Amino acid sequence: MIKLIIGFIVIAGAALYLLSKGGGNLDMGGEKHGADTAPPPAASAPAAAASEIKH
């Protein structure tokens, strides 16, 4: 039983250490669906031209 408690304390300490080293830009909010999300990357012109050639 004492091994479980010590193991939990070690894992919790490691998790807190890693979170503190991650900086202030950690987002623990989960998935974003809406205005806060980044837009998908735009298709480049050569890729669009290559897809039209295959028709």
PDB file as gemmi writes it, atoms N, CA and C in Angstrom:
CRYST1    1.000    1.000    1.000  90.00  90.00  90.00 P 1                      
ATOM      1  N   MET A   1       0.827  -1.197   0.000  1.00  0.00           N  
ATOM      2  CA  MET A   1       0.000   0.000   0.000  1.00  0.00           C  
ATOM      3  C   MET A   1       0.868   1.256   0.000  1.00  0.00           C  
ATOM      4  N   ILE A   2       1.922   1.226   0.768  1.00  0.00           N  
ATOM      5  CA  ILE A   2       2.801   2.394   0.828  1.00  0.00           C  
ATOM      6  C   ILE A   2       3.495   2.615  -0.516  1.00  0.00           C  
ATOM      7  N   LYS A   3       3.747   1.513  -1.255  1.00  0.00           N  
ATOM      8  CA  LYS A   3       4.379   1.645  -2.578  1.00  0.00           C  
ATOM      9  C   LYS A   3       3.447   2.373  -3.543  1.00  0.00           C  
ATOM     10  N   LEU A   4       2.158   2.117  -3.443  1.00  0.00           N  
ATOM     11  CA  LEU A   4       1.199   2.806  -4.297  1.00  0.00           C  
ATOM     12  C   LEU A   4       1.181   4.300  -4.001  1.00  0.00           C  
ATOM     13  N   ILE A   5       1.204   4.653  -2.750  1.00  0.00           N  
ATOM     14  CA  ILE A   5       1.175   6.068  -2.363  1.00  0.00           C  
ATOM     15  C   ILE A   5       2.452   6.765  -2.836  1.00  0.00           C  
ATOM     16  N   ILE A   6       3.583   6.132  -2.634  1.00  0.00           N  
ATOM     17  CA  ILE A   6       4.851   6.722  -3.075  1.00  0.00           C  
ATOM     18  C   ILE A   6       4.879   6.834  -4.597  1.00  0.00           C  
ATOM     19  N   GLY A   7       4.392   5.814  -5.290  1.00  0.00           N  
ATOM     20  CA  GLY A   7       4.341   5.855  -6.753  1.00  0.00           C  
ATOM     21  C   GLY A   7       3.447   6.977  -7.254  1.00  0.00           C  
ATOM     22  N   PHE A   8       2.303   7.165  -6.595  1.00  0.00           N  
ATOM     23  CA  PHE A   8       1.399   8.241  -6.989  1.00  0.00           C  
ATOM     24  C   PHE A   8       2.057   9.600  -6.787  1.00  0.00           C  
ATOM     25  N   ILE A   9       2.741   9.774  -5.673  1.00  0.00           N  
ATOM     26  CA  ILE A   9       3.407  11.048  -5.403  1.00  0.00           C  
ATOM     27  C   ILE A   9       4.495  11.316  -6.433  1.00  0.00           C  
ATOM     28  N   VAL A  10       5.255  10.282  -6.795  1.00  0.00           N  
ATOM     29  CA  VAL A  10       6.321  10.457  -7.794  1.00  0.00           C  
ATOM     30  C   VAL A  10       5.729  10.826  -9.149  1.00  0.00           C  
ATOM     31  N   ILE A  11       4.682  10.127  -9.578  1.00  0.00           N  
ATOM     32  CA  ILE A  11       4.061  10.408 -10.879  1.00  0.00           C  
ATOM     33  C   ILE A  11       3.426  11.801 -10.881  1.00  0.00           C  
ATOM     34  N   ALA A  12       2.748  12.170  -9.794  1.00  0.00           N  
ATOM     35  CA  ALA A  12       2.133  13.495  -9.718  1.00  0.00           C  
ATOM     36  C   ALA A  12       3.204  14.583  -9.745  1.00  0.00           C  
ATOM     37  N   GLY A  13       4.302  14.362  -9.060  1.00  0.00           N  
ATOM     38  CA  GLY A  13       5.395  15.333  -9.071  1.00  0.00           C  
ATOM     39  C   GLY A  13       5.995  15.485 -10.455  1.00  0.00           C  
ATOM     40  N   ALA A  14       6.183  14.374 -11.150  1.00  0.00           N  
ATOM     41  CA  ALA A  14       6.725  14.429 -12.508  1.00  0.00           C  
ATOM     42  C   ALA A  14       5.767  15.160 -13.444  1.00  0.00           C  
ATOM     43  N   ALA A  15       4.477  14.909 -13.292  1.00  0.00           N  
ATOM     44  CA  ALA A  15       3.491  15.581 -14.142  1.00  0.00           C  
ATOM     45  C   ALA A  15       3.488  17.088 -13.879  1.00  0.00           C  
ATOM     46  N   LEU A  16       3.540  17.489 -12.628  1.00  0.00           N  
ATOM     47  CA  LEU A  16       3.576  18.916 -12.307  1.00  0.00           C  
ATOM     48  C   LEU A  16       4.854  19.571 -12.819  1.00  0.00           C  
ATOM     49  N   TYR A  17       5.961  18.859 -12.732  1.00  0.00           N  
ATOM     50  CA  TYR A  17       7.225  19.382 -13.246  1.00  0.00           C  
ATOM     51  C   TYR A  17       7.150  19.607 -14.760  1.00  0.00           C  
ATOM     52  N   LEU A  18       6.630  18.623 -15.478  1.00  0.00           N  
ATOM     53  CA  LEU A  18       6.535  18.746 -16.937  1.00  0.00           C  
ATOM     54  C   LEU A  18       5.566  19.853 -17.341  1.00  0.00           C  
ATOM     55  N   LEU A  19       4.462  19.990 -16.609  1.00  0.00           N  
ATOM     56  CA  LEU A  19       3.509  21.055 -16.923  1.00  0.00           C  
ATOM     57  C   LEU A  19       4.111  22.425 -16.649  1.00  0.00           C  
ATOM     58  N   SER A  20       4.900  22.541 -15.601  1.00  0.00           N  
ATOM     59  CA  SER A  20       5.511  23.835 -15.294  1.00  0.00           C  
ATOM     60  C   SER A  20       6.584  24.185 -16.319  1.00  0.00           C  
ATOM     61  N   LYS A  21       7.269  23.187 -16.876  1.00  0.00           N  
ATOM     62  CA  LYS A  21       8.293  23.446 -17.885  1.00  0.00           C  
ATOM     63  C   LYS A  21       7.676  23.728 -19.251  1.00  0.00           C  
ATOM     64  N   GLY A  22       6.396  23.420 -19.430  1.00  0.00           N  
ATOM     65  CA  GLY A  22       5.739  23.621 -20.715  1.00  0.00           C  
ATOM     66  C   GLY A  22       5.482  25.077 -21.044  1.00  0.00           C  
ATOM     67  N   GLY A  23       5.599  25.964 -20.100  1.00  0.00           N  
ATOM     68  CA  GLY A  23       5.357  27.382 -20.346  1.00  0.00           C  
ATOM     69  C   GLY A  23       3.899  27.745 -20.112  1.00  0.00           C  
ATOM     70  N   GLY A  24       3.569  28.976 -20.424  1.00  0.00           N  
ATOM     71  CA  GLY A  24       2.232  29.484 -20.159  1.00  0.00           C  
ATOM     72  C   GLY A  24       1.268  29.309 -21.305  1.00  0.00           C  
ATOM     73  N   ASN A  25       1.655  28.637 -22.362  1.00  0.00           N  
ATOM     74  CA  ASN A  25       0.775  28.527 -23.530  1.00  0.00           C  
ATOM     75  C   ASN A  25       0.084  27.166 -23.616  1.00  0.00           C  
ATOM     76  N   LEU A  26      -0.050  26.460 -22.505  1.00  0.00           N  
ATOM     77  CA  LEU A  26      -0.745  25.170 -22.523  1.00  0.00           C  
ATOM     78  C   LEU A  26      -2.251  25.405 -22.524  1.00  0.00           C  
ATOM     79  N   ASP A  27      -2.943  24.716 -23.412  1.00  0.00           N  
ATOM     80  CA  ASP A  27      -4.394  24.840 -23.501  1.00  0.00           C  
ATOM     81  C   ASP A  27      -5.010  23.528 -23.043  1.00  0.00           C  
ATOM     82  N   MET A  28      -5.637  23.542 -21.885  1.00  0.00           N  
ATOM     83  CA  MET A  28      -6.237  22.337 -21.339  1.00  0.00           C  
ATOM     84  C   MET A  28      -7.739  22.295 -21.631  1.00  0.00           C  
ATOM     85  N   GLY A  29      -8.188  23.040 -22.631  1.00  0.00           N  
ATOM     86  CA  GLY A  29      -9.604  23.169 -22.914  1.00  0.00           C  
ATOM     87  C   GLY A  29     -10.186  22.064 -23.780  1.00  0.00           C  
ATOM     88  N   GLY A  30      -9.385  21.194 -24.318  1.00  0.00           N  
ATOM     89  CA  GLY A  30      -9.910  20.133 -25.174  1.00  0.00           C  
ATOM     90  C   GLY A  30     -10.013  20.581 -26.621  1.00  0.00           C  
ATOM     91  N   GLU A  31     -10.861  19.908 -27.365  1.00  0.00           N  
ATOM     92  CA  GLU A  31     -11.000  20.206 -28.787  1.00  0.00           C  
ATOM     93  C   GLU A  31     -11.691  21.541 -28.989  1.00  0.00           C  
ATOM     94  N   LYS A  32     -11.304  22.241 -30.032  1.00  0.00           N  
ATOM     95  CA  LYS A  32     -11.891  23.535 -30.368  1.00  0.00           C  
ATOM     96  C   LYS A  32     -12.668  23.403 -31.669  1.00  0.00           C  
ATOM     97  N   HIS A  33     -13.877  23.909 -31.660  1.00  0.00           N  
ATOM     98  CA  HIS A  33     -14.717  23.907 -32.860  1.00  0.00           C  
ATOM     99  C   HIS A  33     -15.361  25.279 -32.953  1.00  0.00           C  
ATOM    100  N   GLY A  34     -14.801  26.132 -33.779  1.00  0.00           N  
ATOM    101  CA  GLY A  34     -15.389  27.453 -33.913  1.00  0.00           C  
ATOM    102  C   GLY A  34     -14.362  28.491 -34.283  1.00  0.00           C  
ATOM    103  N   ALA A  35     -14.584  29.702 -33.803  1.00  0.00           N  
ATOM    104  CA  ALA A  35     -13.744  30.836 -34.180  1.00  0.00           C  
ATOM    105  C   ALA A  35     -12.337  30.737 -33.616  1.00  0.00           C  
ATOM    106  N   ASP A  36     -12.129  29.975 -32.559  1.00  0.00           N  
ATOM    107  CA  ASP A  36     -10.813  29.884 -31.941  1.00  0.00           C  
ATOM    108  C   ASP A  36      -9.861  28.961 -32.689  1.00  0.00           C  
ATOM    109  N   THR A  37     -10.359  28.214 -33.635  1.00  0.00           N  
ATOM    110  CA  THR A  37      -9.505  27.248 -34.336  1.00  0.00           C  
ATOM    111  C   THR A  37      -8.713  27.939 -35.438  1.00  0.00           C  
ATOM    112  N   ALA A  38      -7.586  27.384 -35.776  1.00  0.00           N  
ATOM    113  CA  ALA A  38      -6.775  27.908 -36.873  1.00  0.00           C  
ATOM    114  C   ALA A  38      -7.379  27.443 -38.194  1.00  0.00           C  
ATOM    115  N   PRO A  39      -7.337  28.289 -39.209  1.00  0.00           N  
ATOM    116  CA  PRO A  39      -7.895  27.879 -40.504  1.00  0.00           C  
ATOM    117  C   PRO A  39      -7.038  26.794 -41.142  1.00  0.00           C  
ATOM    118  N   PRO A  40      -7.644  25.927 -41.948  1.00  0.00           N  
ATOM    119  CA  PRO A  40      -6.858  24.889 -42.623  1.00  0.00           C  
ATOM    120  C   PRO A  40      -5.907  25.527 -43.618  1.00  0.00           C  
ATOM    121  N   PRO A  41      -4.787  24.890 -43.890  1.00  0.00           N  
ATOM    122  CA  PRO A  41      -3.829  25.477 -44.849  1.00  0.00           C  
ATOM    123  C   PRO A  41      -4.436  25.533 -46.249  1.00  0.00           C  
ATOM    124  N   ALA A  42      -4.157  26.626 -46.934  1.00  0.00           N  
ATOM    125  CA  ALA A  42      -4.690  26.811 -48.291  1.00  0.00           C  
ATOM    126  C   ALA A  42      -3.948  25.910 -49.271  1.00  0.00           C  
ATOM    127  N   ALA A  43      -4.666  25.454 -50.282  1.00  0.00           N  
ATOM    128  CA  ALA A  43      -4.047  24.604 -51.302  1.00  0.00           C  
ATOM    129  C   ALA A  43      -3.106  25.460 -52.142  1.00  0.00           C  
ATOM    130  N   SER A  44      -1.951  24.920 -52.447  1.00  0.00           N  
ATOM    131  CA  SER A  44      -0.989  25.675 -53.254  1.00  0.00           C  
ATOM    132  C   SER A  44      -1.386  25.624 -54.726  1.00  0.00           C  
ATOM    133  N   ALA A  45      -0.906  26.560 -55.501  1.00  0.00           N  
ATOM    134  CA  ALA A  45      -1.253  26.641 -56.919  1.00  0.00           C  
ATOM    135  C   ALA A  45      -0.758  25.423 -57.707  1.00  0.00           C  
ATOM    136  N   PRO A  46       0.478  24.935 -57.495  1.00  0.00           N  
ATOM    137  CA  PRO A  46       0.905  23.749 -58.267  1.00  0.00           C  
ATOM    138  C   PRO A  46       0.063  22.515 -57.961  1.00  0.00           C  
ATOM    139  N   ALA A  47      -0.369  22.355 -56.734  1.00  0.00           N  
ATOM    140  CA  ALA A  47      -1.189  21.198 -56.400  1.00  0.00           C  
ATOM    141  C   ALA A  47      -2.558  21.302 -57.071  1.00  0.00           C  
ATOM    142  N   ALA A  48      -3.107  22.494 -57.117  1.00  0.00           N  
ATOM    143  CA  ALA A  48      -4.409  22.689 -57.762  1.00  0.00           C  
ATOM    144  C   ALA A  48      -4.283  22.458 -59.273  1.00  0.00           C  
ATOM    145  N   ALA A  49      -3.186  22.927 -59.854  1.00  0.00           N  
ATOM    146  CA  ALA A  49      -2.984  22.749 -61.289  1.00  0.00           C  
ATOM    147  C   ALA A  49      -2.779  21.266 -61.619  1.00  0.00           C  
ATOM    148  N   ALA A  50      -2.072  20.550 -60.774  1.00  0.00           N  
ATOM    149  CA  ALA A  50      -1.836  19.123 -61.021  1.00  0.00           C  
ATOM    150  C   ALA A  50      -3.129  18.333 -60.941  1.00  0.00           C  
ATOM    151  N   SER A  51      -4.038  18.730 -60.059  1.00  0.00           N  
ATOM    152  CA  SER A  51      -5.290  17.998 -59.958  1.00  0.00           C  
ATOM    153  C   SER A  51      -6.189  18.263 -61.167  1.00  0.00           C  
ATOM    154  N   GLU A  52      -6.053  19.450 -61.784  1.00  0.00           N  
ATOM    155  CA  GLU A  52      -6.858  19.761 -62.962  1.00  0.00           C  
ATOM    156  C   GLU A  52      -6.323  19.017 -64.203  1.00  0.00           C  
ATOM    157  N   ILE A  53      -5.034  18.774 -64.257  1.00  0.00           N  
ATOM    158  CA  ILE A  53      -4.435  18.079 -65.405  1.00  0.00           C  
ATOM    159  C   ILE A  53      -4.903  16.630 -65.476  1.00  0.00           C  
ATOM    160  N   LYS A  54      -5.141  16.004 -64.344  1.00  0.00           N  
ATOM    161  CA  LYS A  54      -5.511  14.589 -64.309  1.00  0.00           C  
ATOM    162  C   LYS A  54      -6.911  14.341 -64.839  1.00  0.00           C  
ATOM    163  N   HIS A  55      -7.719  15.394 -65.022  1.00  0.00           N  
ATOM    164  CA  HIS A  55      -9.077  15.191 -65.507  1.00  0.00           C  
ATOM    165  C   HIS A  55      -9.047  14.685 -66.867  1.00  0.00           C  
TER     166      HIS A  55                                                      
END                                                                             
